[in-house]
Amino acid sequence: MTDKSEISEKAQMVLKTLVERYIADGTPVASKTLAAQSRLAISSATVRNIMADLEDKGYVSSPHTSAGRVPTALGYRFFVDSLPAMAPLGSQDLLQMRRQLDPDWSTRQLVQSTSSILSEITQMAGLVTIPRRDQVMLRHVEFLSLNANRVLVILVLADHEVQNRIIYTNESYSEIQLREAANYINQSFTGRSLGRIREQLITAMKSDRENLNGLMEATLDVAERAFEQDESNGYVMAGQENLVEISPGQALEDIRNLFKAFSLKGDILHLLDRCLEGQGVQLFIGQESGYELLDECSVVISPYRVDGQLVGVLGVIGPTRMAYSRVIPVVDATARILSAVLGASGPRH
């Protein structure tokens, strides 16, 4: 939050007007324009004095090629913090978005479609994290013996998706042993997250290894590998090319750096993971993200849930000069719609 007390009410009005004009036009705003549009009966000379003070405090800057000024990240942050409660999207807009997401699609299809929807609506880069396996709840599990020490794991998750994976166990197990292990897990752990199941199984069984029978040993061996967290899920992004079109005057090197940032999947995923415990829409303007390559960008993020449990985040990356009052409600609505669709009935394969 910015400290409004350090600038006068007149300066606040001028700054808000400047940010609005710059977001709309993308060109430095002159004092004469501000004097005419700030809804204050003040002269251009007074505006110049106010602007000089705002520049000293870091809210605006002066491009070398223009006498006008542009907002800094601090200026944008002041503007966003000053916005009144933003109106949610209308019912027609929500219905149109909802129609683009089919509850019968797989989770990956829904994630890909959602990132495209965010990109199309905002004309920025839309991104959605794939639900983390350790945070998705179990509905049913089956273990099928392959050859040697390989086991096919079939996971039916609470988001109605079916996942298959092959694991390698310490020894070879019979179909009967694997069926008994699956029955034990289904009876004892249905409705719990994969990460929690693995943690509870390992803790309980390792604490009583001396008394483990064949069933428990097989269950522990298989479960340790079957419920390991998959770190490769990552996120899906669409519309990176929109950022070039939004800022055609931006230096080529800045554009290259931006696309380099998109290639650093781990860094962006870490930023998104920081939002997993947050409530509602979160906004990072410029350097607030903590990543130098995103210094000229704003990131608007909101978590989404499956059956009330937080499993991922979605949002957009765009220039700091974005229409925040429009983008924030879009991200908020998209998160709620994806949560609702993922929670709808119907198996996913």
C-alpha positions in Angstrom: 0.0 0.0 0.0 1.2 3.5 -0.8 1.2 6.3 1.8 -1.4 8.8 0.6 -0.5 11.2 3.4 2.7 12.2 1.7 1.0 14.0 -1.2 -1.8 16.5 -1.1 -5.3 15.9 -2.3 -4.7 18.1 -5.3 -1.5 16.1 -6.2 -3.5 12.9 -5.7 -6.1 14.1 -8.2 -3.4 15.1 -10.7 -1.6 11.8 -10.4 -4.8 9.8 -10.9 -5.6 11.8 -14.0 -2.1 11.3 -15.4 -2.3 7.5 -14.9 -5.7 7.4 -16.5 -4.5 9.3 -19.5 -1.3 7.3 -19.9 -3.2 4.0 -19.7 -5.6 5.2 -22.3 -3.1 6.8 -24.7 0.4 5.4 -24.0 2.1 8.7 -24.5 3.7 11.1 -21.9 1.1 13.5 -20.4 1.9 17.2 -20.5 1.0 19.6 -17.7 -1.3 21.5 -20.0 -3.4 18.4 -20.6 -3.5 17.6 -16.9 -4.6 21.2 -16.0 -7.5 20.8 -18.5 -8.6 17.3 -17.4 -7.9 17.0 -13.7 -11.2 18.6 -12.7 -9.3 21.1 -10.7 -9.3 24.8 -11.3 -5.5 25.1 -11.4 -3.1 26.5 -13.9 -0.5 24.7 -15.9 2.2 26.3 -13.8 0.6 24.9 -10.6 0.4 21.4 -12.3 4.1 21.7 -13.3 5.0 22.4 -9.6 2.9 19.4 -8.5 4.5 17.2 -11.1 7.9 18.2 -10.1 7.1 17.2 -6.5 5.6 13.9 -7.6 8.7 13.2 -9.6 10.9 13.9 -6.6 8.8 11.4 -4.6 9.1 8.7 -7.3 5.5 8.7 -8.5 6.2 9.9 -12.1 9.2 10.2 -14.4 10.2 12.3 -17.4 11.2 10.4 -20.6 14.2 12.0 -22.2 12.3 12.6 -25.5 9.3 14.4 -24.1 8.4 17.2 -21.7 5.4 15.1 -20.5 5.6 12.6 -17.7 4.7 9.0 -17.2 3.8 7.0 -14.1 6.3 4.9 -12.3 5.5 1.5 -10.7 4.9 3.5 -7.5 2.5 5.8 -9.4 0.6 2.8 -10.7 0.5 1.2 -7.2 -1.0 4.5 -5.8 -3.5 4.5 -8.6 -4.6 0.9 -8.0 -4.8 1.3 -4.2 -7.0 4.4 -4.8 -9.5 2.6 -7.1 -13.0 2.2 -5.6 -14.4 -1.3 -5.2 -14.4 -2.6 -8.8 -17.6 -3.9 -10.2 -17.7 -7.6 -11.1 -18.3 -8.7 -14.6 -21.9 -8.7 -15.8 -23.9 -11.8 -16.0 -23.7 -11.9 -19.8 -20.0 -11.7 -19.8 -19.8 -14.5 -17.2 -22.2 -16.7 -19.1 -20.1 -16.3 -22.3 -16.9 -17.2 -20.5 -18.6 -20.2 -18.9 -19.8 -21.5 -22.2 -16.2 -21.7 -23.4 -15.3 -24.3 -20.7 -16.8 -27.7 -21.0 -17.0 -29.7 -17.7 -16.4 -32.9 -19.7 -13.0 -31.8 -20.8 -9.8 -33.1 -19.1 -8.2 -30.8 -16.6 -5.3 -30.1 -19.0 -7.8 -29.1 -21.7 -9.6 -26.8 -19.3 -6.3 -25.2 -18.2 -5.2 -24.6 -21.8 -8.6 -23.2 -22.8 -8.7 -20.9 -19.7 -5.2 -19.5 -20.5 -6.5 -18.7 -24.0 -9.6 -17.1 -22.7 -7.6 -14.8 -20.4 -5.4 -13.9 -23.3 -8.2 -13.2 -25.7 -10.2 -11.0 -23.2 -7.3 -9.0 -21.9 -5.1 -9.0 -25.0 -2.2 -10.0 -22.7 -0.4 -13.2 -21.8 -2.7 -15.5 -20.0 -1.4 -18.2 -17.8 -2.8 -21.0 -15.6 -0.9 -23.4 -13.4 -1.8 -27.1 -13.8 -3.4 -28.4 -10.5 -0.6 -29.7 -8.2 -0.9 -33.4 -7.7 -0.1 -33.2 -4.0 -3.1 -30.9 -3.5 -5.7 -32.9 -5.4 -7.8 -35.3 -3.5 -8.1 -39.0 -4.2 -11.3 -40.7 -5.2 -10.0 -44.1 -6.1 -6.7 -45.9 -6.9 -5.8 -49.1 -8.6 -2.4 -50.9 -8.9 -1.8 -53.2 -11.8 1.3 -55.4 -12.1 3.4 -55.1 -15.2 6.7 -57.0 -15.7 9.7 -57.1 -13.4 9.2 -54.5 -10.6 7.0 -52.1 -12.6 3.5 -51.2 -11.5 0.8 -49.2 -13.4 -0.9 -46.7 -11.0 -4.4 -45.5 -12.0 -5.5 -42.5 -10.0 -9.0 -41.2 -10.1 -8.9 -37.7 -8.5 -11.5 -35.5 -7.0 -11.4 -33.1 -9.9 -12.7 -36.1 -11.9 -9.5 -36.6 -13.8 -7.9 -40.1 -14.4 -4.1 -40.2 -14.3 -1.9 -43.1 -15.2 1.7 -43.5 -14.3 4.3 -46.3 -14.1 6.4 -46.7 -11.0 9.3 -49.0 -10.0 9.0 -50.8 -6.7 11.6 -52.5 -4.5 10.4 -55.9 -5.3 7.9 -57.7 -7.6 4.3 -57.9 -6.2 1.5 -60.2 -7.3 -1.9 -59.0 -8.5 -3.4 -60.1 -5.2 -0.9 -58.1 -3.1 -1.5 -55.0 -5.3 -5.3 -55.3 -5.1 -5.1 -55.6 -1.3 -2.9 -52.5 -1.1 -5.3 -50.5 -3.3 -8.3 -51.7 -1.3 -6.6 -50.6 1.9 -5.8 -47.1 0.6 -9.3 -46.7 -0.9 -11.0 -47.7 2.4 -8.7 -45.6 4.6 -7.8 -42.5 2.6 -10.4 -41.6 0.0 -11.1 -37.9 0.1 -7.7 -36.9 1.3 -5.0 -35.1 -0.8 -2.3 -37.2 -2.4 0.5 -35.5 -0.5 -1.3 -36.0 2.8 -2.0 -39.7 2.1 1.7 -40.3 1.3 2.8 -38.4 4.4 0.4 -40.3 6.7 1.2 -43.7 5.3 4.9 -43.3 5.6 4.7 -41.8 9.1 2.4 -44.5 10.4 4.1 -47.4 8.9 7.7 -46.4 9.5 6.9 -45.9 13.1 5.9 -49.5 13.4 8.1 -51.3 10.9 8.7 -54.2 13.2 5.0 -55.2 13.1 4.5 -54.6 9.4 2.9 -57.5 7.6 3.2 -58.3 3.9 0.2 -56.1 3.0 1.6 -53.1 4.9 5.0 -53.5 3.4 3.6 -53.7 -0.1 1.3 -50.7 0.5 4.2 -48.6 1.9 6.5 -49.5 -1.0 3.9 -48.8 -3.7 2.4 -45.7 -2.0 5.7 -44.0 -1.5 6.2 -43.9 -5.2 2.6 -43.6 -6.4 1.9 -40.4 -4.5 5.2 -38.7 -5.0 4.7 -35.0 -5.9 5.2 -34.3 -9.6 7.2 -31.1 -10.0 7.0 -31.1 -13.8 3.4 -29.9 -14.1 4.2 -26.2 -14.3 1.8 -23.9 -16.1 0.2 -23.2 -19.5 0.7 -19.8 -21.1 -1.1 -18.3 -24.1 -0.8 -15.0 -25.9 2.8 -13.9 -25.3 2.7 -12.3 -28.7 0.1 -9.9 -27.5 2.7 -8.1 -25.4 4.6 -7.1 -28.5 1.5 -5.6 -30.1 0.6 -3.7 -27.0 3.9 -2.0 -26.8 5.1 -1.5 -30.4 7.4 1.3 -29.3 9.2 -0.7 -26.7 12.8 -1.3 -27.3 13.7 -4.6 -29.0 16.0 -5.6 -26.2 13.1 -5.2 -23.7 11.0 -7.5 -25.8 13.8 -10.0 -25.9 14.1 -9.9 -22.1 10.4 -10.3 -21.7 10.4 -13.5 -23.8 13.5 -14.7 -21.9 11.5 -14.3 -18.7 8.8 -16.5 -20.2 11.4 -19.1 -20.9 12.5 -19.1 -17.3 9.7 -21.4 -16.3 11.0 -22.1 -12.8 11.1 -18.4 -11.8 7.6 -17.7 -13.0 6.3 -20.8 -11.4 7.9 -19.8 -8.1 6.2 -16.4 -8.4 2.9 -18.2 -9.0 3.4 -20.6 -6.1 3.9 -17.6 -3.8 0.2 -16.7 -4.5 -1.2 -20.1 -3.6 -1.8 -19.1 0.0 -3.2 -15.7 -0.9 -6.8 -14.7 -0.8 -8.5 -13.2 -3.9 -6.7 -11.3 -6.6 -3.0 -10.4 -6.1 -1.2 -7.8 -8.1 2.6 -7.4 -8.6 3.6 -4.1 -10.3 7.1 -3.9 -11.8 9.8 -4.7 -9.2 7.2 -6.0 -6.7 7.5 -9.4 -8.4 11.1 -9.7 -7.3 12.3 -10.7 -10.8 14.3 -8.2 -12.7 13.1 -9.4 -16.1 9.5 -8.6 -15.0 10.4 -5.0 -13.9 8.4 -3.5 -16.7 5.5 -5.9 -16.3 2.5 -6.2 -14.0 1.2 -9.7 -13.0 -2.4 -10.1 -11.9 -3.0 -13.5 -10.2 -5.9 -15.2 -8.5 -6.1 -18.7 -6.9 -8.6 -21.3 -8.1 -10.1 -24.3 -6.2 -11.5 -27.8 -6.7 -14.2 -28.7 -4.2 -13.1 -25.8 -2.0 -9.5 -26.9 -1.9 -6.9 -24.5 -3.4 -5.0 -26.3 -6.2 -3.6 -23.6 -8.5 -3.5 -20.0 -9.7 -4.3 -18.2 -12.9 -3.8 -14.7 -14.2 -2.2 -12.5 -16.8 1.2 -10.9 -17.4 1.1 -7.5 -19.2 2.8 -4.1 -19.3 2.6 -1.9 -16.3 0.4 0.3 -18.5 -2.6 -1.9 -18.3 -6.3 -1.2 -17.6 -6.3 -2.5 -14.0 -9.9 -1.7 -13.4 -10.9 -4.0 -16.2 -8.2 -6.7 -15.9 -8.6 -7.4 -12.2 -12.3 -8.3 -12.4 -11.6 -10.5 -15.4 -9.0 -12.5 -13.6 -11.2 -12.8 -10.5 -14.2 -14.0 -12.5 -12.1 -16.5 -14.5 -10.8 -18.0 -11.3 -14.3 -18.5 -10.0 -15.6 -19.9 -13.3 -12.7 -22.4 -13.6 -13.2 -23.5 -9.9 -16.9 -24.1 -10.7 -16.2 -26.1 -13.8 -13.5 -28.2 -12.2 -16.0 -29.0 -9.4 -18.7 -30.0 -11.8 -19.5 -33.7 -12.2 -18.3 -35.9 -15.0 -15.2 -38.1 -15.4 -12.1 -36.7 -17.1 -9.6 -38.8 -19.0 
